């Protein structure tokens, strides 16, 4: 019997909102496990080393069709924790896609984000953390900086990676 991260809760409503402006081949959403030590520093280089450990999961390499990650940080990964993670997902939803926002307004973005995280975390935000990046970090991304977004949510070794790419 396999164990499902985040209590088996899937971000279906969030993915549906994103698919309003992106085709399925422009979206990667995977849930996986990766045990790493807690954050020690917000130094960009040290964060990238930690992210390399998280992103080294076989599921990530398979989903993105990659064999390795760059040794230097390819872009800035912003770190947040606790209740801030609700805003990390909401910011992506309100920022939107290439042609329009993924949701109608801030309230809807916050509601979708909170609904998923409340269920997935059983409203226990003490150990949740998130990373977000607004540029590509591997070859999968189109790289025109029109729409290269990543959100990575973690809670006690369980991770959800959402990546979106697109161009006009």
WODA-V480495 format. One record per pair of residues at least 12 apart in sequence whose C-alpha atoms are under 6 Angstrom apart, sorted by the first residue. I is the first residue (numbers start at 1). J is the second residue. D is the distance in Angstrom with one decimal. If there is no record, write none. Layout:
# WODA-V480495
i=I j=J d=D
i=I j=J d=D
This chain:
# WODA-V480495
i=5 j=158 d=5.5
i=6 j=120 d=4.7
i=7 j=120 d=5.8
i=9 j=120 d=5.4
i=17 j=102 d=5.3
i=18 j=102 d=5.2
i=21 j=97 d=5.8
i=26 j=164 d=5.6
i=26 j=165 d=5.2
i=27 j=163 d=5.7
i=27 j=164 d=4.7
i=28 j=162 d=5.7
i=28 j=163 d=5.1
i=29 j=161 d=5.6
i=29 j=162 d=4.5
i=30 j=160 d=5.8
i=30 j=161 d=5.4
i=31 j=159 d=5.6
i=31 j=160 d=4.4
i=32 j=159 d=5.4
i=33 j=157 d=5.5
i=33 j=158 d=4.7
i=33 j=159 d=5.9
i=34 j=54 d=5.6
i=34 j=157 d=5.1
i=35 j=157 d=4.7
i=48 j=73 d=5.7
i=64 j=140 d=5.9
i=74 j=137 d=5.4
i=77 j=131 d=5.8
i=77 j=132 d=5.4
i=77 j=133 d=4.7
i=78 j=131 d=5.3
i=78 j=132 d=5.2
i=79 j=130 d=5.8
i=79 j=131 d=4.7
i=80 j=129 d=5.8
i=80 j=130 d=5.1
i=81 j=128 d=5.8
i=81 j=129 d=4.1
i=81 j=130 d=5.9
i=82 j=125 d=4.9
i=82 j=126 d=5.5
i=82 j=128 d=5.4
i=85 j=130 d=5.7
i=86 j=113 d=5.5
i=86 j=114 d=5.6
i=89 j=113 d=5.7
i=90 j=109 d=4.7
i=90 j=110 d=5.1
i=90 j=113 d=5.6
i=93 j=109 d=5.6
i=94 j=109 d=6.0
i=127 j=155 d=5.8
i=128 j=154 d=5.6
i=128 j=155 d=4.5
i=129 j=153 d=5.9
i=129 j=154 d=5.2
i=130 j=152 d=5.4
i=130 j=153 d=4.4
i=131 j=151 d=5.8
i=131 j=152 d=5.0
i=132 j=150 d=5.5
i=132 j=151 d=4.5
i=133 j=149 d=5.7
i=133 j=150 d=5.1
i=134 j=148 d=5.7
i=134 j=149 d=4.6
i=135 j=148 d=4.8
i=135 j=149 d=5.9
i=136 j=148 d=5.4
i=141 j=165 d=5.5
i=146 j=167 d=5.4
i=147 j=165 d=5.1
i=147 j=166 d=5.0
i=148 j=164 d=5.7
i=148 j=165 d=4.5
i=149 j=163 d=5.7
i=149 j=164 d=5.2
i=150 j=162 d=5.6
i=150 j=163 d=4.3
